[in-house]
Amino acid sequence: MGEAVEIFYPNGFSKICNGTTKNQPPVDETRQFDSWYEEEIDEDLKWSFALKSVLYKGSSEYQDIALLDTKRFGKVLVIDGKMQSAEVDEFIYHECLIHPALLFHSNPKTVFIMGGGEGSAAREALRHKFIDEVVMCDIDEEVVNFCRRYLTVNRDAFCNKKLNLVINDA
């Protein structure tokens, strides 16, 4: 058995090849490769996610898009090499982003979301029955359509009659 070879790409994908390294047990023989997504947070800080698979990797007119199926966090949306949200815990961010403002406001009727193509902010705003309209303006129709199709947790938000989706530069 050879040494485990790690190949890392900045804000991209890596492979750890099957093998052993000193002071580590042998890698499970049933797997040829373990795939990882690695993102550089700062020059001295990176995080990595073990992948089940890469569901999609492509580009729109404005940005690079990837949808990863991770072992720990479910589906992960990556835009321009930066993780935007993870299926397992994205609700924490979006609940904290939307609900305090709507609960503090005395009578909110319309919500404007600049960007938000993945639909999570709209999903949380639409949970408030007193909201008459959610206007979501995003420049990248391909990302919006991609998220509408593949991020099933937001499917109801995209179908809601109160959502006014505007494709334009906010």
PLY file of the C-alpha trace (Angstrom):
ply
format ascii 1.0
element vertex 170
property float x
property float y
property float z
element edge 169
property int vertex1
property int vertex2
end_header
0.00 0.00 0.00
1.22 3.48 -0.85
0.86 6.66 1.10
-2.45 8.53 1.03
-2.05 11.36 -1.44
-3.96 14.53 -0.74
-4.61 16.88 -3.63
-6.27 20.15 -2.64
-7.52 22.87 -4.92
-8.27 26.32 -3.49
-12.02 26.75 -3.10
-12.62 23.53 -4.94
-12.57 19.79 -4.84
-9.95 17.38 -3.63
-9.34 13.67 -3.63
-7.63 11.57 -1.01
-6.33 8.48 -2.74
-6.64 5.06 -1.16
-3.67 4.04 0.94
-2.13 4.38 4.37
-0.07 7.02 6.08
2.16 6.78 9.08
0.26 6.68 12.38
-3.07 6.13 10.63
-5.06 2.92 10.12
-5.46 1.59 6.56
-8.24 3.13 4.50
-11.34 0.95 3.96
-10.47 -1.30 1.02
-13.99 -1.04 -0.46
-13.46 2.62 -1.39
-11.12 3.78 -4.09
-11.41 7.50 -3.29
-12.85 9.75 -0.67
-13.98 13.02 -2.23
-13.84 16.27 -0.33
-14.89 19.84 -0.94
-12.49 22.38 0.53
-13.08 26.10 0.98
-10.53 28.63 2.10
-12.03 30.96 4.71
-8.82 32.90 5.38
-5.16 32.38 4.59
-4.78 30.26 7.73
-8.26 28.73 7.89
-9.93 26.18 5.62
-12.84 23.85 6.04
-13.55 20.61 4.27
-16.64 18.53 3.72
-16.70 14.84 2.86
-18.81 14.30 -0.25
-21.20 11.58 -1.28
-21.35 13.08 -4.76
-21.26 16.20 -6.89
-24.84 16.61 -8.07
-24.15 19.53 -10.39
-21.23 21.72 -11.38
-21.63 24.45 -13.98
-21.70 28.16 -14.71
-24.30 30.78 -15.40
-23.70 34.11 -17.11
-22.76 35.60 -13.72
-21.27 32.90 -11.49
-20.12 29.33 -10.97
-22.70 27.01 -9.42
-22.24 23.69 -7.67
-24.63 21.47 -5.75
-22.89 18.95 -3.55
-24.31 16.04 -1.59
-22.24 15.98 1.59
-22.06 13.19 4.11
-22.76 15.44 7.11
-24.78 18.43 5.88
-26.95 17.10 3.04
-27.17 19.18 -0.12
-24.83 22.18 -0.13
-25.15 25.09 -2.56
-21.80 26.58 -3.59
-21.61 29.82 -5.58
-18.26 31.06 -6.88
-16.41 28.63 -4.63
-18.15 29.77 -1.44
-20.73 27.73 0.43
-24.04 29.60 0.45
-26.17 27.18 2.42
-26.36 23.63 3.64
-29.62 21.68 3.71
-29.21 20.52 7.32
-28.65 23.90 8.99
-29.46 26.77 6.60
-32.71 27.40 8.47
-30.75 28.79 11.43
-29.33 31.66 9.38
-32.54 32.39 7.48
-34.80 32.32 10.55
-32.47 34.77 12.32
-32.32 36.97 9.22
-36.08 37.26 8.66
-38.15 36.68 11.81
-36.72 39.32 14.22
-37.35 42.14 11.73
-40.87 40.98 10.91
-41.79 40.43 14.55
-40.39 43.83 15.57
-42.18 45.76 12.82
-45.65 46.93 13.87
-47.45 46.03 10.62
-45.27 44.61 7.84
-47.07 43.96 4.57
-44.33 43.82 1.93
-40.86 42.30 2.15
-38.11 43.07 -0.34
-35.27 40.56 -0.72
-32.24 41.71 -2.69
-30.65 38.55 -4.07
-31.86 35.50 -2.25
-32.06 33.34 -5.37
-32.01 30.13 -3.37
-35.45 31.00 -1.95
-34.75 30.43 1.75
-35.30 34.03 2.86
-38.56 34.12 0.89
-39.63 30.83 2.49
-39.18 32.27 5.97
-40.92 35.57 5.16
-43.89 33.73 3.65
-44.44 31.89 6.94
-45.88 35.14 8.29
-49.57 35.15 7.32
-49.85 38.95 7.60
-47.38 39.49 4.74
-49.18 40.45 1.52
-46.21 40.30 -0.85
-42.59 39.17 -0.93
-40.59 40.77 -3.72
-37.38 38.88 -4.44
-35.04 40.48 -6.96
-32.10 38.42 -8.20
-29.87 39.06 -11.21
-29.18 35.42 -12.03
-32.18 33.61 -13.47
-30.16 30.42 -13.95
-29.35 30.23 -10.24
-32.97 30.94 -9.31
-34.25 28.24 -11.66
-31.58 25.84 -10.48
-32.50 26.39 -6.81
-36.22 26.19 -7.59
-35.63 22.80 -9.15
-33.08 21.22 -6.81
-33.55 22.81 -3.36
-36.80 21.07 -2.55
-37.08 22.66 0.90
-37.92 25.97 -0.85
-40.27 24.61 -3.49
-43.41 25.90 -1.73
-41.95 29.40 -1.48
-41.31 29.53 -5.22
-44.90 28.38 -5.88
-46.50 30.82 -3.43
-48.76 33.43 -5.09
-47.44 36.09 -2.68
-43.94 35.78 -4.14
-43.16 38.37 -6.81
-39.94 37.18 -8.43
-38.07 39.85 -10.38
-35.05 38.89 -12.49
-32.98 42.05 -12.63
-30.03 43.80 -11.06
-31.27 44.91 -7.64
0 1
1 2
2 3
3 4
4 5
5 6
6 7
7 8
8 9
9 10
10 11
11 12
12 13
13 14
14 15
15 16
16 17
17 18
18 19
19 20
20 21
21 22
22 23
23 24
24 25
25 26
26 27
27 28
28 29
29 30
30 31
31 32
32 33
33 34
34 35
35 36
36 37
37 38
38 39
39 40
40 41
41 42
42 43
43 44
44 45
45 46
46 47
47 48
48 49
49 50
50 51
51 52
52 53
53 54
54 55
55 56
56 57
57 58
58 59
59 60
60 61
61 62
62 63
63 64
64 65
65 66
66 67
67 68
68 69
69 70
70 71
71 72
72 73
73 74
74 75
75 76
76 77
77 78
78 79
79 80
80 81
81 82
82 83
83 84
84 85
85 86
86 87
87 88
88 89
89 90
90 91
91 92
92 93
93 94
94 95
95 96
96 97
97 98
98 99
99 100
100 101
101 102
102 103
103 104
104 105
105 106
106 107
107 108
108 109
109 110
110 111
111 112
112 113
113 114
114 115
115 116
116 117
117 118
118 119
119 120
120 121
121 122
122 123
123 124
124 125
125 126
126 127
127 128
128 129
129 130
130 131
131 132
132 133
133 134
134 135
135 136
136 137
137 138
138 139
139 140
140 141
141 142
142 143
143 144
144 145
145 146
146 147
147 148
148 149
149 150
150 151
151 152
152 153
153 154
154 155
155 156
156 157
157 158
158 159
159 160
160 161
161 162
162 163
163 164
164 165
165 166
166 167
167 168
168 169
